[in-house]
């Protein structure tokens, strides 16, 4: 029995791979929620529930050497680029063997050597000028690489967004800017922070092409991003994409979403869940057996279970390690200094060159 050819040259194996990345994203975040409620997560927990297709579909359109700049709801994009569940769990739990050794939390870490994703800056829009600079280096070196940066709808109203995309547009940097329009900037509805009817219309002001797509359709996201990436890689510069989606959880796990109209979340969950919609296409249009998807679900669950066991057994942060990578030679610092104990030894200790004149 023949089945329709997948879009944009995707193989049937890649169709299942897209499903696995979305399922892994959701399962891993669900596990983090359980750990958060057990007070094993340090700091906040930021969910991408309902937005998994945006991150997975867009990142899947990149090549290995392309560089990705995620935000707090783009865990799926990092997984596609090679981040491991064990790293995410250790990072959220501030373990001593986490990627940042407990110095940072959630997905605030990067790997610009092998996996090519950049550690994020929390401030809205600030990664756009950073990625403008990154992609400018690609152009100056003649490298056929592309950068992709995510922002939310609220970030399009910031100065950093404007300055970054404007600079990249003028310089024709190979940059794809993905705006995830999920309806809210924290608790502010999109209509209350911009008068633009469509955020993609802002592309006109920067003289770059723009496109809009259904952010809850992983194949639509892949197709529109693939076209944008090809455009940027061919030397034509910036593309602005607007992905229409919905944030089904609050800004973070502590957010009660009391500002959301009654019934709005439920309607999106019932009608526009990206995983449910993709399962329907896989088992209907593309003729996959539901058993194949169930096998992926079981494999993903086993992967997350195993990673959780290892992460929970990981060691806590080591106090003295906080100095490593901060000072030229942490070993020269007296042991009592970082314990906060005032002693004459600390007061008279010779400070390394470059220290300020004020005591911390």
N, C-alpha and C positions, 0 to 999 in steps of 0.2 A: 504494500500500500504506500503510495507516494504522499508526501506532506509538503506544504508550501515552503518555498525557500526562505530561510531567515533573512531579515533585513541587513543591508550593508555588508553582505558577505560573511556573516557570522555562521559558524558551524553549529551543528546540533549539540556538540560537546560544550561549545561556548554558551549556548542558551542555558544549559544546566549549570554552567559555572556562574553565570549571572545570578541564578536562583540561589546557589550556595552562598555567595557573598552577601546577599540580602538576608538570608536566613541566619548566617553567622552573626551579622551585625545585630539583628534583633535578639537572638538568643544570648549573645554576650552582654547586651545591655540589660536584658531581663535578669541575668545573673548578678550584674552589678547592682540592680535595684534590691535584690535579696540581701546582698552584702551590705548595702547602704542601710537597710532597715535593721541589720544586726550590728550597726555602728562600726563596721569593718572598713568602710570607705572613709577616707580622710578628705574633708572639704565637700564641695558640691558635686552633684551628679547631673549631667546634661544628656538628655535623651534625644534620639532622632526618630522616635516612633512616628511612622507615617511619612517619613522623608528618606527612607533607605534607598529608594530608586534614584534619587537625585545624586547622592554620593557615589553609589556603585556604578550606575550607568555612565556617568561622566568620567570617572577614573578609568573605567574599562576601555575608554576610547583613546587613552594615552599609550605611548610607547614606553619601554623600560627606562630610557634615559631622559624622558620628559620629567619636569619637576612640578610637584603638586604642593599647594598651600592650603591645608584644611582649616576648618573652624570647628567649634565645639560640637556641632551636629554632623560632622563629616567623618565619623569613625569608619564608616564603610569604605570611604576612599582610601584611608590608610591601610585597611586590611587588603584591599585590592593591590596596593603598592608594596605589600610585603610585611606590614606590621603583624605581630603575632599576638593571639589572645593572652598569652602569659604576660607579655609586656604591658598590655592594657590593664590587666588585673593588678599587677604589681604597682603600676603607676598610680592607679586610683587608690590603692591601699597604702601608698607612700612607703613601700618596702625598700630596704637598703640595697637590694639588687635590681631595683626598677631602672628604666633607662636614665632617669635623672637622679638616681640614688636617694629618692625621697625628698629632693629639693623642690620639685614641682609636682603638680597633680594632674588629674584626668589625662587628656591627650596632648599636653603641652610638652612634646618632645619631637625631635626630628632625626632624620638620617639623610644627610646630603651627600654621602659617599657612595652607598650601595643602592639604597631604595628610593632615593630622590623625593623625599617629602620634607618640607621645611617646618620647623617648630613654629607654632602660631603665636601671635601677639593678641591678647584678649581685646584690646581697644578696637572698636568698630571701624572697619575700613582700612586699618593701618597696614594690612598685608598687601594691599593693592600697590602702593608705591614700592614696597619691598620687592614684590614680584616684577614690577616694572624694571627695577635695577637688575634683578637676576636675569630676566629675559633680554635686557640690553646687552649683557655679556655674551649671550648666545649669538646675537646679531653681529657684534663686534668681532667675535672669533670665527664667524662663518659656520657655526655648528647648527645642524638641522634639528634643533630641539625646541620644544614648546613648553611654556609655563601655563598652569591653570590655577586660578585663585578663586576661592568662594567668598561671597559676602551675603548678608541677609538683606531684606528689604530696607531695614532701618539704616544700614550702613551706606546706602546710596544717597543719604542726605548729609553725609559728613564731608568735611574738607579733605580728609585723607583720600577718600574715594575719588573725589573730583581731581585732585592734584595728580594722583597716581595714574588714573586712566587717561587723563589729558596728556601727561608726559609720554606715556606709552604709545598713545595714538600718534602724537607728533613724530616720535622716533620710529614708528612702525615696528614696535617690539612684537615678537611672536608670543602674544599673551591672550589667553581666553579668560574673560571675567564672567563668572557664573553667579548670577543673583538668584538666590533661593527665596522666592516670595512665598513665605509661609503664613502670611496674614498678620503677624504681630512682631513688633520690636519690643521685646520683653512684654509689657502689658499694653503697648500702644498699637492700635489697629493701623494698618497701612494708610488708610484714608485720612488719619489724623496727623501723619507726619510728612505727607507729600501730596501735592495737587495733581501729580502726573496720573493720567488715566492708566497708562501702562509704563512700567519701569523700563522696558526695552526701548521706549521712545527716547530715552536719554542718550541712546547711541547716536542719534542724529546730531546732538550738540557737540559731540566729540569727533564727528566725521568718520565714524566706524560703522560697519554693518552690525545689525542686531537680529536676534531671532528669539521667538517665544515657543515654549513647548510644555506639554503636560508633564509635570515633574513627578507624577505618580505612575507613569508608564515608563518602565525601565528601558524598553526598546526605543521609545521616542526620545528619551534623554540621551541614550547612546548615539542615535542617528544624528541629532542636532549637534551634539558635542563633537562627534567624529568629523562632521562637515566644518565646524569651526576650527578644529585642530588642524585639519588639512589646509584651510585658508591661511592660518597663522604660519604654518610650517613652510608654505610656499613663498613666503616673503611679503605677504600683503598686510601684515600687521594685526592689530587688535580686533577681537570680536566680543561683543557683549551678548550674553544669553540670559534670558529670564525663564526660570523654571517655576511653574505654578504648582504649589504644593500646600501642605497645611501642617502646622505644628500641633500634634495631638496631646502633647504634654506641655507643662509650663516651661518657663525659661530654664528652670532647674527643678530638681525633684522636690524642693521645699515649696515651690510655687503652687498655690491652691487653684489658680486660674479662675478666681471669682469674677474677673472682668470679662469672661467669655459668655456670650449669649446662650441661654439654655437650649440644649439640643444640638448645638453646632458641632461639638466634638463627636457626638454619636452619629450624626449624619455622615461626616467624613469617614468615620471608622467603618460604617456599613457599606458605603458606596464607593469609596476611593482608597481603600487600603492597598498599597502598592504590591504587597506580596500576594494577597488574595487575587488581585487582578492578573498578576503574572501567572499564578497557578492555573487560573481559568484559561489563559491563552496557551500555556504549555500542554495542558491535558485536552484542550479542545482543538484550537487551530493547528498546533504542531504535533498533536497525536502522541504525546508522551504518556506512559503508564503512570498512574498515581503512585505505584510502588517505587518507581525510580526517585520520586521526590521524597517519599517517606524514608528511603534509604539515606538520602542526603540529610534529612532532618536528624536521623539517629546518629549519623557520623558527626554532625555538627555538635549535637548534645554531648556526645562522648568526648569530643575535643575540648569543649568548654568545661566539662566536669573534671577532666584530667588537669587542665590548666589551673582550675580553681584550687584543686588539692595542692598543687605545687606552690601556687602563690600564697596560700594561707600558711604554708610551712616555711615560706621565705623569711629571712631574718629581718628584724627592724633596722631602722637607720642607726648608724654608729656615730655618736656625737662628734668625735674628732674628725670624721670623714667630711664634716661640713666645711672644713678649711681647705680640703683638697681641690685644686683647680681655682681657688680664689686668691690665695697668696702665693708668692713666688716659691717659698719654701715653708710649708706649714709645720714641718718638723721643728723649726726654730722657735715656734710659738710656745710659751710656757703652758703646761697642761691645765693650770688653774684658770687661764685666761678665758677659755670658752665655757668654763663652768660658772662664770660670772662672779667668782669670789675675789673680792678686793684684797690684794696683798701688796706688800712693798715690792715684791719681785715683779709683779705686773706693772706697777707704776714706774719702776726704773728700767724695765726691759728695753733694750735698744730696738727701735722700730725699723723695719725694712725701708729702703728708699722708696719714696713715692707716697708714703702715708700722709694723711692730712694732719692738721694740728689740733683737731677736736677729738676728744675721747668719745667712743660710741657707748 
